[in-house]
């Protein structure tokens, strides 16, 4: 048995890629994309026809809508391969606009449904800002399920639980990156691996909070730098993993028991806390790592969206 086979026993494996070939080869249950992954895929020759066809058939709509249609087209192709759900991201430029996020999410779902795809197979991916979480709250009441991304703190996770979102994606690797850079020469890689990894510890804290309180929101660990981080979160509801790390898990022999156990964590006594908007903003601002990484992540997604739009302009 290899580590990937072992992991599948306890956790739903999700492919973190926009590459159809990688998804076909790795056979994940679900798949998730973001602007960076769509940009990377769109720059490959084998997907050039998707851009060309959409641009050709949508000459009279806005650049933003063309970009959304391209993103949905990738999602539709992915859904032909996988048995589960695909996550499709709302334009990161709307991360602080609740109303616009809701409208964009409805537009994306409409694009899928007009192609005969049930909305249950799509997760609308939204940055876990206060505005994004409130948008998700409204969308969930409409039966549009959401994946709250760029999540770096228990504060964000608690607010997502209040909003009854379907799924959250707490990041591991980017938290690891921040602490490694922040500690500099004092960083000890050996002492910070596996269960002691700051990114892993963050997801475990969120998992314990959710499961002890019976919160139904699914937890999908994301953004991994090495397989030790992944193995340390075996038992998490879902883990979204890059093709490179999925292949490494497949090549690594061994069996790993579930490190996270729902029944065990339900025994822990944690109290549910209702967070107001002012508390959310204060707590997030007090968490230097989380506030910095959230802002950085939004900027990075905006940059890649702009680059994708420039590519579209060249095609036009």
C-alpha positions in Angstrom: 0.0 0.0 0.0 1.2 3.5 -0.7 0.4 6.7 1.2 -2.2 8.0 -1.3 -4.2 4.7 -1.0 -3.9 5.0 2.8 -5.0 8.6 2.8 -8.1 7.8 0.7 -9.4 5.5 3.4 -9.9 8.4 5.8 -10.1 11.5 3.7 -11.7 12.7 0.4 -8.9 13.5 -1.9 -9.3 16.6 -4.1 -7.0 17.6 -7.0 -5.8 21.2 -6.8 -5.3 21.8 -10.5 -6.9 23.0 -13.7 -5.1 20.4 -15.8 -7.5 17.8 -17.3 -4.8 15.3 -17.9 -3.6 15.4 -14.3 -7.1 14.9 -13.0 -7.6 11.9 -15.4 -4.5 10.3 -14.2 -4.9 10.9 -10.5 -8.6 10.1 -10.2 -9.6 12.5 -7.4 -13.2 12.7 -6.0 -13.4 16.5 -6.3 -11.3 19.2 -7.9 -10.7 22.8 -7.1 -9.3 25.7 -9.1 -8.4 29.3 -8.5 -7.3 32.2 -10.8 -3.6 31.1 -10.6 -4.4 27.6 -11.7 -6.8 28.7 -14.5 -4.1 31.1 -15.8 -1.5 28.3 -15.7 -3.8 26.0 -17.6 -5.0 28.6 -20.1 -1.4 29.3 -21.1 -0.9 25.7 -22.3 -1.4 25.0 -26.0 -3.7 22.0 -25.4 -6.3 24.3 -23.9 -6.0 27.1 -26.4 -9.2 26.0 -28.2 -11.3 26.7 -25.1 -10.3 30.3 -25.0 -10.7 30.7 -28.8 -14.2 29.2 -28.9 -15.5 31.2 -25.9 -14.1 34.5 -27.3 -15.5 33.7 -30.8 -19.0 33.1 -29.4 -19.1 35.9 -26.9 -17.9 39.0 -28.7 -20.5 41.4 -27.2 -20.0 40.8 -23.5 -17.6 42.3 -21.0 -14.1 41.1 -20.5 -14.9 40.0 -16.9 -17.8 37.9 -18.2 -15.6 36.3 -20.8 -13.1 35.4 -18.0 -15.9 33.9 -16.0 -17.1 31.8 -19.0 -13.6 30.5 -19.5 -13.4 29.6 -15.8 -16.8 27.8 -16.0 -15.7 26.0 -19.2 -12.7 24.6 -17.3 -15.1 23.6 -14.5 -17.4 21.8 -16.9 -14.6 19.9 -18.5 -13.4 18.8 -15.1 -16.8 17.6 -14.1 -16.8 15.3 -17.1 -13.8 13.5 -15.4 -14.5 13.5 -11.7 -17.5 12.0 -9.8 -17.8 14.8 -7.3 -17.7 18.6 -7.2 -15.6 21.4 -8.7 -14.8 24.7 -7.0 -15.1 27.8 -9.2 -13.8 31.1 -7.8 -15.5 34.4 -7.8 -13.4 37.3 -9.1 -11.1 38.3 -6.2 -11.6 42.0 -7.1 -15.0 41.6 -5.4 -13.6 40.3 -2.1 -14.9 43.3 -0.2 -18.2 43.7 -2.0 -21.0 41.5 -0.6 -23.6 42.4 -3.2 -21.3 42.1 -6.2 -20.1 38.7 -4.9 -23.6 37.4 -4.6 -24.4 38.6 -8.1 -21.3 37.0 -9.6 -21.9 33.7 -7.8 -25.5 33.6 -9.2 -24.0 34.3 -12.7 -21.5 31.5 -12.4 -24.2 29.0 -11.2 -26.5 30.1 -14.0 -23.7 29.3 -16.5 -23.4 25.8 -15.1 -27.1 25.1 -14.9 -27.7 26.4 -18.4 -25.3 23.6 -19.5 -27.4 21.0 -17.6 -25.1 20.7 -14.6 -26.7 20.5 -11.1 -25.7 23.3 -8.8 -24.9 20.6 -6.1 -21.8 19.7 -8.2 -20.4 23.2 -7.9 -18.9 25.0 -5.0 -18.6 28.8 -5.4 -15.2 29.8 -4.1 -15.0 33.1 -2.2 -12.3 34.7 -0.2 -13.0 34.5 3.6 -13.3 38.3 4.2 -16.2 39.5 6.3 -17.9 40.6 3.1 -17.3 37.3 1.4 -18.6 35.3 4.4 -21.8 37.4 4.5 -22.2 36.8 0.7 -21.8 33.1 1.3 -24.5 33.2 4.0 -27.0 34.5 1.5 -26.0 32.2 -1.2 -26.2 29.1 1.0 -29.8 30.1 1.8 -30.5 30.0 -2.0 -29.0 26.5 -2.3 -25.7 27.8 -3.8 -23.0 26.0 -1.9 -19.8 27.9 -1.1 -16.1 27.1 -0.5 -14.5 29.8 1.6 -10.9 30.1 0.7 -7.8 32.1 1.8 -8.6 31.0 5.4 -5.8 31.4 7.8 -7.4 31.6 11.2 -9.9 30.2 13.7 -11.5 33.7 13.6 -12.4 33.2 9.9 -13.5 29.6 10.5 -15.8 30.7 13.3 -17.5 33.3 11.2 -17.9 30.8 8.3 -19.6 28.4 10.8 -22.1 31.1 11.7 -22.8 31.6 8.0 -23.5 27.9 7.6 -21.2 27.6 4.6 -20.8 24.2 3.0 -17.0 24.0 3.0 -13.9 25.9 4.1 -10.4 25.7 2.8 -7.9 26.4 5.7 -4.4 26.9 4.2 -1.4 25.0 5.5 1.6 25.9 3.3 1.2 29.6 3.3 1.0 29.6 7.1 4.2 27.5 7.2 5.8 29.9 4.7 5.0 32.9 6.9 6.3 31.4 10.1 9.5 30.1 8.4 10.2 33.6 7.0 9.3 35.4 10.2 11.5 33.2 12.4 14.4 33.4 10.0 17.7 31.9 11.3 15.8 30.7 14.4 13.6 28.4 12.4 14.2 24.7 13.0 12.8 22.6 10.2 13.0 19.3 12.1 11.2 20.7 15.1 8.4 22.2 12.9 7.6 19.2 10.8 4.5 17.0 10.8 2.1 17.7 13.8 4.3 20.6 14.9 4.0 22.4 11.6 2.2 25.8 12.3 -0.1 25.3 9.3 -1.0 21.8 10.4 -1.7 23.0 13.9 -4.0 25.7 12.6 -6.2 23.2 10.7 -6.3 20.9 13.7 -7.5 23.7 15.9 -10.3 24.5 13.4 -11.1 20.8 13.1 -11.4 20.4 16.9 -13.6 23.5 17.1 -16.0 22.3 14.4 -16.3 18.7 15.4 -16.6 19.3 19.1 -19.6 21.6 18.4 -21.2 19.4 15.7 -20.7 22.1 13.0 -21.6 20.5 9.7 -19.3 22.7 7.5 -16.8 20.5 5.7 -13.1 21.2 6.3 -10.7 20.9 3.4 -7.0 21.4 4.2 -5.3 23.2 1.3 -2.0 24.7 0.2 0.6 22.0 1.0 4.4 22.2 0.7 5.3 18.6 1.5 3.7 15.2 2.1 4.4 15.4 5.9 1.8 18.1 6.1 -0.7 16.0 4.2 -0.1 12.8 6.2 -0.4 14.8 9.5 -3.9 15.8 8.5 -5.1 12.3 7.5 -8.7 12.0 8.7 -9.6 15.6 7.8 -12.9 15.8 5.8 -11.1 16.6 2.6 -7.6 17.6 1.5 -6.9 19.4 -1.8 -3.5 18.5 -3.1 -1.4 19.5 -6.1 -0.6 16.8 -8.8 3.1 16.9 -7.8 2.4 16.0 -4.2 -0.3 13.4 -5.2 2.3 11.6 -7.3 4.8 11.7 -4.5 2.2 10.2 -2.1 1.5 7.5 -4.7 5.2 6.7 -4.9 5.7 6.6 -1.1 5.0 3.1 0.4 3.4 2.8 3.8 0.2 3.1 5.8 -0.8 6.1 7.9 -3.7 5.9 10.4 -6.1 8.8 10.7 -4.5 11.6 12.7 -7.8 13.5 13.0 -10.7 11.6 14.5 -14.2 13.1 14.6 -15.5 11.0 17.5 -12.4 11.7 19.6 -12.7 15.4 19.0 -16.4 15.5 19.8 -15.4 14.7 23.4 -13.5 17.9 23.8 -15.4 20.7 25.5 -15.2 23.8 23.4 -17.8 26.6 23.5 -19.3 28.1 20.4 -18.7 31.9 20.2 -20.8 34.2 18.1 -18.6 36.8 16.3 -19.9 40.2 15.4 -18.4 42.2 12.5 -16.4 44.4 14.8 -15.0 41.4 16.7 -14.1 39.7 13.4 -12.2 42.7 12.1 -10.5 43.3 15.4 -9.5 39.6 15.9 -8.3 39.2 12.3 -6.3 42.5 12.5 -4.7 41.2 15.7 -3.5 38.1 13.9 -0.6 39.5 11.9 0.0 36.3 10.0 -3.7 35.8 9.0 -4.3 39.4 8.0 -1.1 39.6 6.0 -1.7 36.3 4.2 -5.3 37.1 3.4 -4.4 40.4 1.8 -1.5 38.9 0.0 -3.6 36.0 -1.4 -6.3 38.4 -2.7 -3.6 40.5 -4.4 -2.1 37.5 -6.0 -5.4 36.2 -7.4 -6.2 39.7 -8.7 -2.8 39.9 -10.4 -3.4 36.5 -12.1 -7.0 37.5 -13.1 -5.6 40.6 -14.8 -3.0 38.6 -16.6 -5.6 36.2 -17.9 -7.7 39.1 -19.1 -4.7 40.5 -21.0 -4.3 37.1 -22.7 -8.0 37.3 -23.6 -7.4 40.8 -25.1 -4.6 39.5 -27.2 -7.0 36.8 -28.6 -9.7 39.3 -29.3 
